[in-house]
Amino acid sequence: MKESAQAALTLAKVLTGETLEKTDIHVHVPAGATPKDGPSAGVAMFLSLISLLTSRPVRADVAMTGEISLRGLVLPIGGVKEKTLAALRAGIKTVMLPRRNEKDLEDVPAEARQKLEFVFLDKVEDAIRTAIGELPAPGARKAA
Protein backbone atom coordinates (compact mmCIF):
# COMPACT_ATOMS: atom_id res chain seq x y z
CA MET A 1 0.00 0.00 0.00
CA LYS A 2 2.73 2.46 0.92
CA GLU A 3 4.60 1.85 -2.33
CA SER A 4 1.37 2.29 -4.33
CA ALA A 5 0.67 5.60 -2.60
CA GLN A 6 4.21 6.84 -3.22
CA ALA A 7 4.07 5.90 -6.90
CA ALA A 8 0.64 7.55 -7.23
CA LEU A 9 1.87 10.78 -5.64
CA THR A 10 5.01 10.90 -7.80
CA LEU A 11 3.01 10.43 -11.01
CA ALA A 12 0.32 12.90 -9.95
CA LYS A 13 2.93 15.58 -9.30
CA VAL A 14 4.57 14.97 -12.68
CA LEU A 15 1.30 15.04 -14.64
CA THR A 16 -0.12 18.12 -12.89
CA GLY A 17 3.13 20.06 -12.65
CA GLU A 18 2.62 20.52 -8.91
CA THR A 19 5.75 20.61 -6.76
CA LEU A 20 3.91 20.53 -3.42
CA GLU A 21 6.96 22.04 -1.75
CA LYS A 22 4.88 23.56 1.06
CA THR A 23 2.18 20.91 1.18
CA ASP A 24 1.89 17.69 3.12
CA ILE A 25 -0.30 14.96 1.71
CA HIS A 26 -1.25 12.04 3.90
CA VAL A 27 -2.89 9.04 2.23
CA HIS A 28 -4.90 7.11 4.80
CA VAL A 29 -6.19 3.65 3.93
CA PRO A 30 -8.54 2.28 6.59
CA ALA A 31 -7.30 -1.13 7.73
CA GLY A 32 -4.18 -0.38 5.70
CA ALA A 33 -2.12 -2.53 8.07
CA THR A 34 -4.18 -5.54 7.04
CA PRO A 35 -2.12 -7.45 4.46
CA LYS A 36 -3.48 -7.23 0.92
CA ASP A 37 -2.88 -9.56 -2.03
CA GLY A 38 -1.31 -6.87 -4.18
CA PRO A 39 -1.01 -3.22 -5.09
CA SER A 40 -4.18 -3.14 -7.17
CA ALA A 41 -5.34 0.12 -5.57
CA GLY A 42 -2.67 2.09 -7.44
CA VAL A 43 -5.01 3.48 -10.11
CA ALA A 44 -7.59 4.50 -7.49
CA MET A 45 -4.98 6.22 -5.32
CA PHE A 46 -3.53 7.98 -8.34
CA LEU A 47 -6.91 9.29 -9.50
CA SER A 48 -7.74 10.46 -5.98
CA LEU A 49 -4.57 12.52 -5.94
CA ILE A 50 -5.17 13.89 -9.45
CA SER A 51 -8.67 14.89 -8.32
CA LEU A 52 -7.26 16.61 -5.24
CA LEU A 53 -4.54 18.48 -7.14
CA THR A 54 -6.81 19.62 -9.96
CA SER A 55 -10.05 20.15 -7.98
CA ARG A 56 -11.87 17.93 -10.47
CA PRO A 57 -14.06 15.08 -9.22
CA VAL A 58 -13.71 11.44 -10.17
CA ARG A 59 -16.89 10.00 -11.69
CA ALA A 60 -18.93 8.16 -9.06
CA ASP A 61 -20.19 5.52 -11.48
CA VAL A 62 -16.74 4.10 -12.31
CA ALA A 63 -14.85 1.29 -10.58
CA MET A 64 -11.13 0.93 -11.10
CA THR A 65 -8.28 -1.41 -10.36
CA GLY A 66 -4.70 -1.73 -11.46
CA GLU A 67 -1.16 -1.48 -10.25
CA ILE A 68 0.80 1.52 -11.50
CA SER A 69 4.47 1.79 -12.34
CA LEU A 70 6.63 4.87 -11.87
CA ARG A 71 6.56 5.25 -15.67
CA GLY A 72 2.76 5.53 -15.64
CA LEU A 73 1.99 2.06 -16.94
CA VAL A 74 -1.08 0.24 -15.62
CA LEU A 75 -0.04 -3.28 -14.69
CA PRO A 76 -2.21 -6.41 -14.36
CA ILE A 77 -3.87 -7.49 -11.12
CA GLY A 78 -5.59 -10.59 -9.76
CA GLY A 79 -9.21 -11.21 -8.86
CA VAL A 80 -10.83 -9.69 -11.95
CA LYS A 81 -13.96 -11.83 -11.67
CA GLU A 82 -14.51 -11.01 -7.99
CA LYS A 83 -13.80 -7.31 -8.44
CA THR A 84 -16.05 -7.05 -11.48
CA LEU A 85 -18.96 -8.80 -9.77
CA ALA A 86 -18.52 -6.59 -6.68
CA ALA A 87 -18.67 -3.49 -8.89
CA LEU A 88 -21.88 -4.73 -10.51
CA ARG A 89 -23.45 -5.41 -7.09
CA ALA A 90 -22.52 -1.86 -6.05
CA GLY A 91 -24.41 -0.39 -9.02
CA ILE A 92 -21.34 0.56 -11.03
CA LYS A 93 -21.78 0.94 -14.79
CA THR A 94 -18.16 1.27 -15.97
CA VAL A 95 -15.17 -0.80 -14.87
CA MET A 96 -11.60 0.21 -15.65
CA LEU A 97 -9.15 -2.68 -15.83
CA PRO A 98 -5.54 -3.07 -16.93
CA ARG A 99 -5.45 -4.00 -20.61
CA ARG A 100 -3.35 -7.04 -19.75
CA ASN A 101 -6.33 -8.36 -17.75
CA GLU A 102 -8.69 -8.25 -20.74
CA LYS A 103 -8.33 -12.00 -21.21
CA ASP A 104 -9.54 -12.56 -17.63
CA LEU A 105 -13.03 -11.33 -18.56
CA GLU A 106 -13.80 -14.79 -19.91
CA ASP A 107 -14.05 -15.84 -16.23
CA VAL A 108 -16.80 -13.26 -15.62
CA PRO A 109 -20.34 -14.54 -16.30
CA ALA A 110 -21.70 -13.34 -19.65
CA GLU A 111 -24.75 -11.78 -17.97
CA ALA A 112 -22.48 -9.58 -15.83
CA ARG A 113 -20.29 -8.62 -18.81
CA GLN A 114 -23.37 -7.47 -20.73
CA LYS A 115 -24.41 -5.09 -17.93
CA LEU A 116 -21.05 -3.34 -17.69
CA GLU A 117 -18.90 -1.16 -19.89
CA PHE A 118 -15.22 -2.06 -19.70
CA VAL A 119 -12.41 0.40 -20.30
CA PHE A 120 -8.95 -1.14 -20.65
CA LEU A 121 -6.02 0.90 -19.42
CA ASP A 122 -2.48 0.92 -20.75
CA LYS A 123 -1.32 4.12 -19.03
CA VAL A 124 -2.52 6.31 -16.17
CA GLU A 125 -3.55 8.96 -18.70
CA ASP A 126 -6.21 6.50 -19.95
CA ALA A 127 -7.62 6.38 -16.42
CA ILE A 128 -7.67 10.17 -16.15
CA ARG A 129 -9.57 10.54 -19.44
CA THR A 130 -12.19 7.99 -18.39
CA ALA A 131 -12.73 8.98 -14.76
CA ILE A 132 -12.03 12.73 -14.73
CA GLY A 133 -11.71 14.01 -18.29
CA GLU A 134 -8.92 15.74 -20.14
CA LEU A 135 -6.58 17.80 -18.01
CA PRO A 136 -5.05 21.05 -19.24
CA ALA A 137 -1.29 21.06 -19.72
CA PRO A 138 0.52 21.73 -16.43
CA GLY A 139 1.75 25.20 -17.47
CA ALA A 140 -1.70 26.21 -18.75
CA ARG A 141 -3.29 25.81 -15.31
CA LYS A 142 -0.74 28.01 -13.55
CA ALA A 143 -1.00 30.78 -16.15
CA ALA A 144 -4.79 30.95 -15.90
TAWO-V826174 format. One record per pair of residues at least 12 apart in sequence whose ideal C-beta (glycine too) atoms are under 6 Angstrom apart, sorted by sequence separation. I is the first residue (numbers start at 1). J is the second residue. If there is no record, write none. Layout:
# TAWO-V826174
i = [I	I]
j = [J	J]
This chain:
# TAWO-V826174
i = [65	65	102	44	43	80	95	99	5	46	76	43	94	95	96	97	98	99	63	74	76	80	84	88	40	42	76	96	42	81	40	81	85	1	39	63	1	96	61	62	63	64	66	96	4	11	18	4	8	12	16	40	4	8	12	5	9	4	8	12	74	72	72	66	68	7	11	7	62	59	58	58	56	46	50	47	43	47	11	17	16]
j = [77	83	120	64	64	101	116	120	27	68	98	66	117	118	119	120	121	122	87	98	100	104	108	112	65	67	101	121	68	107	67	108	112	29	67	92	32	127	93	94	95	96	98	130	39	46	53	41	45	49	53	77	42	46	50	45	49	45	49	53	121	123	124	121	124	68	72	70	131	131	131	132	132	124	128	127	127	131	124	138	138]
